Amino acid sequence: MDTGRMNRTKRQRGKEKAMPFSVVHHDITDMQVDAIANAANTDLLMGSGVCGAIFRAAGASRMQEACDRLSPIRTGEAVITPGFDLPARYVIHTAGPLWRGGDHNEEALLRSCYRSCLAIASVHGCTSMAFPLISAGIYGYPRAEALDVAEDEIRYWLKENDSTMDVKLALWP
């Protein structure tokens, strides 16, 4: 694991070249992007919060059928399904870590969620993607820390992969 990347300050990150990345206040289920990430559980069952909203907007029964064929997944992994009734072509489901105080590999697992989703989106030819703030809801990850990890990992992945994918971090309105 690249611990140096985890320890960069915001000032250092600010000096990196501009990437096609932005933070928006928007309902992720309405976004016109190629793929959206779903903050899922390891069994890929319809949950509450953003996960429940994504399932309902996509068509809950079809989404659950698609997820049943792919589950279970490990924390930090991601899998892809069609978007069904969503504006997005795909939903990339990732299982974020449960916050247990920060001493149980939570940051590395959260970073893996973002990397895994971006890699799958890239393989499927996506030019745009939106993320919710993974693990910051019922999984209890502190929002400010989750936001720092998300911004850092997305920017790092875009730079390292020389990607022009337009990535948005959609904070629930």
C-alpha positions in Angstrom: 0.0 0.0 0.0 1.2 3.5 -0.9 1.1 5.2 2.5 2.8 8.3 1.1 -0.3 8.9 -1.0 -2.5 8.6 2.0 -0.4 11.2 3.9 -0.5 14.0 1.3 -1.8 17.2 2.5 -4.6 19.2 0.8 -2.0 21.8 -0.1 0.1 19.2 -1.9 -3.0 17.8 -3.7 -3.9 21.2 -4.8 -0.7 21.5 -6.8 -1.6 18.6 -9.1 -2.7 19.3 -12.6 -6.4 19.9 -13.0 -8.4 16.7 -13.6 -12.0 16.3 -14.9 -13.4 15.9 -11.4 -15.9 17.9 -9.4 -18.0 17.7 -6.3 -21.7 18.5 -6.8 -24.8 18.6 -4.7 -27.1 16.4 -6.7 -29.4 13.3 -6.6 -27.1 10.6 -8.1 -30.2 8.8 -9.5 -30.9 11.7 -11.8 -27.4 12.2 -13.2 -26.7 11.9 -16.9 -23.5 9.9 -16.7 -22.3 6.6 -18.2 -22.1 5.0 -14.7 -23.0 5.6 -11.1 -21.5 3.9 -8.1 -23.7 2.3 -5.5 -22.6 2.2 -1.9 -23.7 -1.4 -1.5 -23.4 -4.1 1.1 -21.4 -7.3 0.5 -24.5 -9.3 -0.3 -25.6 -6.7 -2.8 -29.1 -6.5 -1.3 -31.3 -3.4 -1.6 -30.4 -1.3 1.4 -31.5 2.1 2.7 -30.1 5.5 1.9 -28.5 6.0 -1.5 -28.4 2.3 -2.2 -32.2 2.0 -1.7 -32.7 5.1 -3.9 -30.6 3.6 -6.7 -32.5 0.3 -6.6 -35.9 2.0 -6.6 -34.9 4.4 -9.5 -33.4 1.5 -11.5 -36.4 -0.9 -10.9 -35.8 -2.7 -7.7 -36.7 -6.2 -8.8 -34.6 -6.2 -11.9 -31.7 -4.7 -10.1 -31.9 -7.2 -7.3 -32.0 -10.1 -9.8 -28.9 -8.8 -11.5 -27.1 -8.3 -8.2 -28.1 -11.8 -7.0 -26.1 -13.3 -9.8 -23.0 -11.4 -8.7 -23.1 -11.6 -4.9 -21.4 -11.8 -2.5 -18.5 -9.4 -2.9 -15.8 -8.5 -0.5 -15.4 -5.1 1.1 -13.5 -2.8 -1.3 -14.5 -4.8 -4.4 -16.9 -3.7 -7.2 -19.2 -5.3 -9.8 -21.2 -3.9 -12.6 -24.9 -4.2 -13.6 -27.0 -2.4 -16.2 -28.6 0.8 -15.1 -32.1 -0.4 -16.1 -34.5 2.6 -15.6 -31.8 5.0 -14.5 -30.3 7.7 -16.9 -26.9 6.0 -16.3 -26.1 3.0 -18.5 -24.4 1.1 -15.6 -24.4 0.9 -11.9 -21.1 -0.2 -10.3 -21.8 -1.6 -6.9 -19.0 -1.5 -4.3 -19.0 -2.6 -0.7 -17.6 0.1 1.5 -16.0 -0.4 4.9 -17.9 -0.2 8.2 -16.2 2.5 10.3 -14.7 0.8 13.4 -12.6 3.7 14.7 -10.1 3.9 11.9 -7.7 1.2 13.1 -9.1 -1.6 11.0 -7.9 -0.8 7.5 -10.9 1.3 6.7 -9.1 3.9 4.7 -7.3 1.4 2.5 -10.6 -0.4 1.9 -12.4 2.8 1.1 -9.7 3.8 -1.4 -10.1 0.3 -3.0 -13.8 1.0 -3.5 -13.1 4.1 -5.6 -10.2 2.5 -7.5 -12.2 -0.7 -8.3 -15.2 1.3 -9.5 -13.1 3.6 -11.7 -11.2 0.6 -13.2 -14.5 -1.2 -14.1 -15.9 2.0 -15.6 -12.8 2.4 -17.7 -12.9 -1.2 -18.9 -16.5 -0.7 -20.0 -15.7 2.5 -22.0 -17.3 4.9 -19.6 -16.4 8.6 -20.2 -18.4 9.9 -17.2 -19.1 8.6 -13.7 -20.7 9.7 -10.5 -20.0 8.6 -7.0 -21.9 9.0 -3.7 -19.8 9.5 -0.6 -19.2 5.8 0.1 -19.4 4.6 3.7 -20.4 8.0 5.1 -24.0 7.1 5.8 -25.1 4.2 7.9 -21.6 2.7 7.8 -20.5 5.6 10.0 -17.3 6.7 8.2 -16.7 10.4 9.3 -17.9 12.6 6.4 -15.0 14.9 6.3 -12.5 12.0 6.3 -14.6 10.1 3.7 -14.6 13.2 1.5 -10.9 13.6 1.8 -10.3 10.0 0.8 -12.8 10.2 -2.1 -11.3 13.4 -3.5 -7.7 12.1 -3.1 -8.3 8.7 -4.6 -10.3 9.8 -7.5 -7.8 12.5 -8.4 -4.9 10.1 -8.0 -6.6 7.4 -10.2 -7.3 9.9 -12.9 -3.8 11.2 -12.9 -2.1 7.8 -12.7 -4.2 6.4 -15.5 -4.0 9.6 -17.6 -7.7 9.5 -17.8 -10.1 12.1 -19.2 -13.1 10.4 -17.6 -15.4 13.1 -16.2 -16.0 12.1 -12.5 -18.4 13.7 -10.2 -18.7 13.1 -6.4 -22.5 13.6 -5.8 -23.3 14.7 -2.3 -26.9 14.0 -1.4 -28.9 17.3 -1.6 
